[in-house]
Amino acid sequence: MPPVPGPVSNPWQSGERGPNDKYMKTFNVPIIYRSPLISAVKNRRRQEDKMKKDFSPTLLDFGVLQIYLARHFGFCYGVENAIDISFRTIEENPGRRIFLLSEMIHNPQVNADLLERGVTFLQDTSGKQLISFEELTAEDIVIIPAFGTTLDIEEKLKTRGIQTEKYNTTCPFVEKVWNRSQQLAQKNYTVVVHGKPGHEETRATFSHASWGAPTIIVRDLEQAAELAAYIRGQKDPATFSEVFKGQFSPGFDPRRDLGRIGVVNQTTMLASETQAIADFLKKTMLDHFGPVGPGEESYFADTRDTLCYATNDNQTAVQGLLEIPAALALVVGGYNSSNTSHLVELCEARLPTYFINSGEKIISGREVLHYDFHARQERLTEGFLPSVRPLRVLITSGASCPDALVEGVIERLVSFFPESISMEQMAARFAP
């Protein structure tokens, strides 16, 4: 029997403050993930825009090459927290076996670095078991990744005598969604999770939500429309289990459980899509059940959206970035990163966009090996750098991408333009 989920930790407890506050907790992130240039740029922007109201990009003018960096990109609070705990755990426990439940974050470099330091994965990103829990002992350490985990897995680890609290790196903004789901359950709402059913975070959120309430996952607006047809009674309830196979809690009955709903989401989804789903389902409920009378509780819980601040900031910053006329965009991050793929979606709707996980993917001034996340494979594109001068390139990265990788991409681009100023000269322009 999974443990009863209680309220999870406040992300700003112990004197910590919110992401806009000057007292926000800082973390010890390895220097290999840092970048002198990017750090200088970010520090300058923070000083000039302390309230984070300016989402215009930063221009790095190398001369014939002009790079525009999104206002916000790279490591978020939750990722830095997870990296800090993981590397500190390794340093403080020499000789002990250390396991990661699955990938720490969706960045290949960070996960490879942890493996090199002796950490072993227990599962892959889809939840497939790589090492049986039966092989674990009470002396072992198991780190919970930033995505969190299910109540069932927590219970399995505890039965092996493993205490995960000290090594739990679950992002506080994911925990915020779990808390919101519990609040909905207490008011007898069914929880609708906007997320990718196979994603680690969505699996964890589904577990926490479904412990106390009927819960269903919808992938996108198209699936929300399918759900609306059951709300309106337009589809035979007998077909529900096949249409939403693997996406609803045990015993879910569309005739009983779709009379009161509230929407939460995987924290890295596209904000505009979550809002569109929530608005659509709210209208569906009002149209079908009619207006709420005086003193009556709504059929649709006003959850607003449960995206984390970094997802919101990064997506809004891309909107500002796209106001700049440019030849192309480069988005840097792990290919299985949900939040990064949504940045790619935003960019590719406006101009040629290349999704890469490092500067090494830029093979030459003509060729780039980039990831097509629609087809889920890498593609080689020739002639990706046009001859127009000055050449304008837009760059952003996902919340799990180290700044050092972004600097590597910039350095690679600059190398194709020998008449450009140096990286050191550019960094000096932003130095205090």
HELIX and SHEET records of a PDB file:
HELIX    1   1 ILE A   31  TYR A   33  5                                   3    
HELIX    2   2 PRO A   36  GLU A   48  1                                  13    
HELIX    3   3 TYR A   77  GLU A   92  1                                  16    
HELIX    4   4 PRO A  108  GLU A  116  1                                   9    
HELIX    5   5 PHE A  133  GLU A  135  5                                   3    
HELIX    6   6 LEU A  151  THR A  159  1                                   9    
HELIX    7   7 GLU A  165  TYR A  167  5                                   3    
HELIX    8   8 PRO A  172  GLN A  186  1                                  15    
HELIX    9   9 GLU A  200  GLY A  212  1                                  13    
HELIX   10  10 LEU A  221  ILE A  231  1                                  11    
HELIX   11  11 PRO A  237  THR A  239  5                                   3    
HELIX   12  12 PHE A  240  VAL A  243  1                                   4    
HELIX   13  13 PRO A  254  ASP A  257  1                                   4    
HELIX   14  14 ALA A  271  PHE A  289  1                                  19    
HELIX   15  15 TYR A  309  LEU A  321  1                                  13    
HELIX   16  16 SER A  338  GLU A  348  1                                  11    
HELIX   17  17 GLY A  359  LYS A  361  5                                   3    
HELIX   18  18 ASP A  403  VAL A  414  1                                  12    
HELIX   19  19 MET A  423  PHE A  430  1                                   8    
SHEET    1   A 5 THR A  58  ASP A  61  0                                        
SHEET    2   A 5 LEU A  65  LEU A  69 -1                                        
SHEET    3   A 5 LEU A 391  SER A 397  1                                        
SHEET    4   A 5 LEU A 328  VAL A 332  1                                        
SHEET    5   A 5 THR A 353  ILE A 356  1                                        
SHEET    1   B 3 THR A 120  PHE A 121  0                                        
SHEET    2   B 3 ILE A  98  LEU A 100  1                                        
SHEET    3   B 3 ILE A 141  ILE A 143  1                                        
SHEET    1   C 4 THR A 215  VAL A 218  0                                        
SHEET    2   C 4 THR A 190  HIS A 194  1                                        
SHEET    3   C 4 ILE A 261  ASN A 265  1                                        
SHEET    4   C 4 PHE A 300  ALA A 301  1                                        
SHEET    1   D 2 GLU A 367  ASP A 372  0                                        
SHEET    2   D 2 GLN A 377  GLU A 382 -1                                        
END                                                                             
